Amino acid sequence: MNSDIAPSTGTAEGQAGKRIVVIDQTAPGGVTATGALKETYFGNIPAERLLMVHDTGMLERHTLRAGLNPRFWNTRVYRGIGQPLGLIRAFKPDILIYRPLPSAPLLHHLACTLAIEDRLPLLLWFMDDWPERLRATNPGEADAIEHDLRRLAERAIGCFAISASMASAFHDRYGGPPYQIAHNGIRPEDWSFPRPLRSENQGILIRYSGGLAPDMSLDSVISLARTVSDLVIEGKSVRLEIRTQKHWLHRYGQLFAKLRGISISPAGGSQAEYRRWIAGADIGVVAYNFDEETIRYTRYSFANKVPELMAAGSAVLAIGPSEIETIRYLQEHGVAAIADRPDVLPSVLLSLLNDPAKRRALAVTAQDHAKLLILDSVRQKMDAFLSGPSRTDEGAPDAINLIRNAPPAFGWRALDWLHIRVRHLKWTFDRFWRQVVSRSRIQYPANHGLKGSRHGK
């Protein structure tokens, strides 16, 4: 497929670094853990060298973005994959990074076309065992996806998994080169700020930041909230603050509204603000449900928030079955209080609340262990594929000029142009409003069970 982009547009003399395309349903950055992880791994790549492709969440529209920053002049939205495929080919990438998901079939087709037909060097990256979850509900589709994943793994120059157990299981399942581990880590300098001083007179503050997906964490977060509420009713000085994405808040926020000692608010703000927020807690929480579907989906997952929770300087409370990699990891290294059955959650929580020395000891142990998860070390194996000069620079546009000079939208396609600009204006307004709310300490109405805090993840 040919593109209308002039080949020589924007190619800078002496420009260094590989030209990288990332295809992933989830947008980079933002409040999702996966988006933040991509920002962590690709944040040092110049926008000129990085082309991101992700879903918009509306119809069959897909976003092409130059670099990580969501400036609308560096962004185009298209229906289908025809124009994105032409633009990617005009960009002449050195490497494709693809995170497969079953809920983005057009992006999957786009990635397969580039990797198999165009034979573009491919890195595969898995974070959850969604193929097994799909097999439980749609075996026919699971078989078709498995066939594609085997073909992609055979073509891949590198495969990445979020944990050691996933690396082993997925290599056995799909083949390809040996799988390497790529999960979140920390930068010590990001956590060098002074921690807020808290006294026992303030009561004990528990904080949870994350999703409320029914097939991952909702049941356990509700159980924690009810346990805290019962303790408040009994006279215990404790409270739980929850921060979650807006769609989870709108769907499930009412479940927490009448529980005493519980507040729930929308996630937002920068990563730096999130770090200060989680470091202000006495206890930070990671939570998984105990049902078979959750175990099937997350058994190999290593939660992106875990290194940050350990670095925060708070005691970590981990809720979930030990069959899940995250819970097993924290348990094996002794860096968290573990509630590995629903019935032990009240006693595990109460032991933390009643024992300040135990909280301090867990916090120190977790902080020491977090030093083993330094981001530069964690990221080295992927960086080895991404570093080095481009072999395709000659006559190819950089990503920014590629997007800015992309063919204009006509007719109905003009709605796509309008769509991305409206979304950008909404994003700008939301960010401005969060700052206003934070500075004025405005609270949400009590009948919504919300407080006007803005940090979260």
Buried (B, 14 or more C-beta within 10 A) or exposed (E): EEBEBEEEBBBEEEBEBBBBBBBBBBBBBBBBBBBBBBBBBBBEBBBBBBBBBBBBEEEEBBBBBBBBEBEBEBBBBBBBBEBBBBBBBBBBBBBBBBBBBBEBEBBBBBBBBBBBEEEBBBBBBBBBBBBBBBBEEEEEBBEEBBEBBBBBBBBBEBBBBBBBBBBBBBBEBBBBBEBBBBBBBBEEEEBEEEEEEBEEEEBBBBBBBBBBBBBBBBBBBBBBBBBBBBBBEEEBBBBBBBBBBEEBBEBBBEBBBEBEBBBBBBBBBEBEBBBBBBBBBBBBBBBBBBBEBBBBBBBBBBBBBBBBBBBBBBBBBBBBBBBBBBBBBBBEEEBBBBBBEBEEBBEBBBEBBEBEEBBEEBBEBBBEBBEEBBBEEBBEEBEEBBEEEBEEBEEBBBBBBBBBBBBEBEEEBEBBBEBBBEBBEEEEEBEEEBEEBBEEEEBBEEEBBBBBBBBBB
